[in-house]
Amino acid sequence: MHPALTAFFMLLFALLCLLGILANGFIVLALGREWLRYGRLLPLDMILMSLGASRFCLQWVGLVHNFYYFVHMVEDFRGLSQQLFALHWHFLNSATFWFGTWLSVLFCMKIANITHRTFLWLKWRLPGSVPWLLLGSVLFSFIVSLLSIWGKHSMYRRFLIRKVSCNMTYKEWSRRMEIYYFLPLKLVTLSIPCSVFLVSIALLINSLRRHICRMRHNGHSLQEPNTQAHTRALKSLISFLFLYILSFVSLIIYAVDIFSSKSEWFWPWQIIFYLCISVHPFILIFSNLKLRDGFRQLLLLTRAFWVA
């Protein structure tokens, strides 16, 4: 790839990450301020704050790591800095997936019009269980990340004591173990929250779609505020579904290590990979009345500052 094009994609990646960092940082600060003011948060705000914090940290880790290792052309996992990055990166990715899943589940419980007894029981119990679900997600993500790092460290020790063929380089051995051992592990651990997410979001989208169809059948205009609100919610959920699946597929492809830092498609791939955690925070901000009002006030203050 031409150096000018590579520089363009690097700049685009940096801008995308910075926008995501600002949006996620705003969510954390806005809800953190409310937490300090009232001493508590609603279940939805707890999930939004946790999701914003994990994405904020994940983007900083990815931004610093990608530029540092691209400049130094370091790809060896054996270094301590690489192991620390891998630990943080796996943990934050797993936690982000779980927080996004609980967000979709909570939306489903609050909005979906389902009268099944199991659903009604979950709808009654879920809000009070949100702190424990978030804590459990953090512990699960941390344990899975430690197991992954420990597995790679053991793999390197096995390579050093020559339990594998001497004709194979460490990079080839690492790639083979990544595909045949670590990739199935990641597929299993990530498929659990992804499956829960898909079920909850499918129920919610179907419920909203049926509700909109009933409103149209009863003669409600598409321009009515209530109909427009449901239509916006449906579009927001579909975009969330698309970005979540894109993030899941990107993470699996990332695990196979197709696009290394030496690849000419490394930076376009990083843009696709970080698209969800950079774009979705803005969807959350503009679909939440409290966050939207706070964001507008911040924009007005910024505008007044620059004008002055």
Backbone hydrogen bonds, N-H to C=O, Kabsch-Sander energy under -0.5 kcal/mol:
donor,donor_aa,acceptor,acceptor_aa,energy
6,T,2,H,-2.3
7,A,3,P,-2.5
8,F,4,A,-1.9
9,F,5,L,-2.3
10,M,6,T,-2.2
11,L,7,A,-2.3
12,L,8,F,-2.5
13,F,9,F,-2.4
14,A,10,M,-2.4
15,L,11,L,-2.5
16,L,12,L,-2.4
17,C,13,F,-2.5
18,L,14,A,-2.5
19,L,15,L,-2.4
20,G,16,L,-2.1
21,I,17,C,-2.8
22,L,18,L,-2.4
23,A,19,L,-2.5
24,N,20,G,-3.0
25,G,21,I,-2.5
26,F,22,L,-2.2
27,I,23,A,-2.0
28,V,24,N,-2.2
29,L,25,G,-2.6
30,A,26,F,-3.0
31,L,27,I,-2.2
32,G,28,V,-2.4
33,R,29,L,-2.3
34,E,30,A,-1.5
35,W,31,L,-2.2
36,L,32,G,-2.3
37,R,33,R,-2.0
38,Y,34,E,-2.6
39,G,35,W,-2.2
46,M,42,L,-2.3
47,I,43,P,-1.9
48,L,44,L,-2.5
49,M,45,D,-2.6
50,S,46,M,-2.2
51,L,47,I,-2.9
52,G,48,L,-2.6
53,A,49,M,-2.3
54,S,50,S,-2.4
55,R,51,L,-2.2
56,F,52,G,-2.3
57,C,53,A,-2.3
58,L,54,S,-2.3
59,Q,55,R,-2.4
60,W,56,F,-1.6
61,V,57,C,-2.6
62,G,58,L,-2.6
63,L,59,Q,-2.6
64,V,60,W,-2.5
65,H,61,V,-2.4
66,N,62,G,-2.6
67,F,63,L,-1.7
68,Y,64,V,-2.2
69,Y,65,H,-2.7
70,F,66,N,-1.5
71,V,67,F,-2.1
72,H,68,Y,-2.2
73,M,69,Y,-0.8
74,V,69,Y,-1.1
75,E,73,M,-0.6
79,G,76,D,-0.8
83,Q,79,G,-2.0
84,L,80,L,-2.4
85,F,81,S,-2.4
86,A,82,Q,-2.7
87,L,83,Q,-2.2
88,H,84,L,-2.3
89,W,85,F,-3.3
90,H,86,A,-2.7
91,F,87,L,-2.0
92,L,88,H,-2.7
93,N,89,W,-2.2
94,S,90,H,-2.4
95,A,91,F,-2.6
96,T,92,L,-2.4
97,F,93,N,-2.1
98,W,94,S,-2.1
99,F,95,A,-2.7
100,G,96,T,-2.3
101,T,97,F,-1.8
102,W,98,W,-2.5
103,L,99,F,-1.9
104,S,100,G,-1.8
105,V,101,T,-2.3
106,L,102,W,-2.5
107,F,103,L,-2.2
108,C,104,S,-2.3
109,M,105,V,-2.5
110,K,106,L,-2.1
111,I,107,F,-2.4
112,A,107,F,-0.5
112,A,108,C,-1.7
114,I,112,A,-1.2
120,L,116,H,-2.5
121,W,117,R,-2.2
122,L,118,T,-2.4
123,K,119,F,-2.5
124,W,120,L,-1.5
125,R,121,W,-2.1
126,L,122,L,-2.8
129,S,125,R,-0.9
129,S,126,L,-1.3
130,V,126,L,-0.8
130,V,127,P,-0.8
133,L,129,S,-2.4
134,L,130,V,-2.6
135,L,131,P,-2.2
136,G,132,W,-2.6
137,S,133,L,-2.1
138,V,134,L,-2.0
139,L,135,L,-2.4
140,F,136,G,-2.6
141,S,137,S,-2.4
142,F,138,V,-2.2
143,I,139,L,-2.5
144,V,140,F,-2.5
145,S,141,S,-2.1
146,L,142,F,-2.3
147,L,143,I,-2.4
148,S,144,V,-2.1
149,I,145,S,-2.5
150,W,146,L,-2.9
151,G,147,L,-2.3
152,K,148,S,-2.0
153,H,149,I,-2.3
154,S,150,W,-2.5
155,M,151,G,-2.1
156,Y,152,K,-2.1
157,R,153,H,-2.0
158,R,154,S,-2.4
159,F,155,M,-1.9
160,L,156,Y,-2.1
161,I,157,R,-2.0
162,R,159,F,-1.2
163,K,158,R,-2.1
168,M,165,S,-1.4
173,W,169,T,-2.4
174,S,170,Y,-3.1
175,R,171,K,-2.3
176,R,172,E,-2.2
177,M,173,W,-2.4
178,E,174,S,-2.3
179,I,175,R,-2.0
180,Y,176,R,-2.4
181,Y,177,M,-2.2
182,F,177,M,-1.8
183,L,178,E,-2.5
185,L,181,Y,-1.4
186,K,182,F,-2.6
187,L,183,L,-2.7
188,V,184,P,-2.2
189,T,185,L,-2.4
190,L,186,K,-2.6
191,S,187,L,-1.8
192,I,188,V,-1.1
194,C,190,L,-1.8
195,S,191,S,-2.5
196,V,192,I,-1.9
197,F,193,P,-2.6
198,L,194,C,-2.6
199,V,195,S,-2.2
200,S,196,V,-2.4
201,I,197,F,-2.8
202,A,198,L,-2.0
203,L,199,V,-2.2
204,L,200,S,-2.2
205,I,201,I,-2.7
206,N,202,A,-2.3
207,S,203,L,-2.1
208,L,204,L,-2.5
209,R,205,I,-2.5
210,R,206,N,-2.3
211,H,207,S,-2.0
212,I,208,L,-2.5
213,C,209,R,-2.3
214,R,210,R,-2.2
215,M,211,H,-2.0
216,R,212,I,-2.2
217,H,213,C,-2.3
218,N,214,R,-2.0
219,G,216,R,-1.4
220,H,215,M,-2.6
224,E,221,S,-1.3
228,Q,224,E,-2.7
229,A,225,P,-2.3
230,H,226,N,-1.8
231,T,227,T,-2.3
232,R,228,Q,-2.6
233,A,229,A,-2.2
234,L,230,H,-2.2
235,K,231,T,-2.3
236,S,232,R,-2.5
237,L,233,A,-2.2
238,I,234,L,-2.2
239,S,235,K,-2.2
240,F,236,S,-2.1
241,L,237,L,-2.6
242,F,238,I,-2.3
243,L,239,S,-2.5
244,Y,240,F,-2.4
245,I,241,L,-2.3
246,L,242,F,-2.3
247,S,243,L,-2.2
248,F,244,Y,-2.3
249,V,245,I,-2.8
250,S,246,L,-2.3
251,L,247,S,-2.0
252,I,248,F,-1.8
253,I,249,V,-2.4
254,Y,250,S,-2.6
255,A,251,L,-1.6
256,V,252,I,-1.1
257,D,253,I,-0.7
257,D,254,Y,-1.0
258,I,253,I,-0.9
260,S,258,I,-0.9
263,S,260,S,-1.6
266,F,263,S,-1.3
269,W,265,W,-1.8
270,Q,266,F,-1.9
271,I,267,W,-1.9
272,I,268,P,-1.8
273,F,269,W,-2.5
274,Y,270,Q,-2.2
275,L,272,I,-1.0
278,S,274,Y,-0.8
278,S,275,L,-0.5
279,V,275,L,-2.5
280,H,276,C,-2.4
282,F,279,V,-1.0
283,I,279,V,-1.2
284,L,280,H,-2.3
285,I,281,P,-2.3
286,F,282,F,-2.4
287,S,283,I,-1.1
288,N,284,L,-0.7
288,N,285,I,-0.8
289,L,287,S,-0.5
292,R,288,N,-3.1
293,D,289,L,-2.3
294,G,290,K,-1.8
295,F,291,L,-2.4
296,R,292,R,-2.2
297,Q,293,D,-2.1
298,L,294,G,-2.0
299,L,295,F,-2.2
300,L,296,R,-2.4
301,L,297,Q,-2.3
302,T,298,L,-2.4
303,R,299,L,-2.5
304,A,300,L,-2.5
305,F,301,L,-2.1
306,W,302,T,-2.2
307,V,303,R,-2.3
308,A,304,A,-2.2
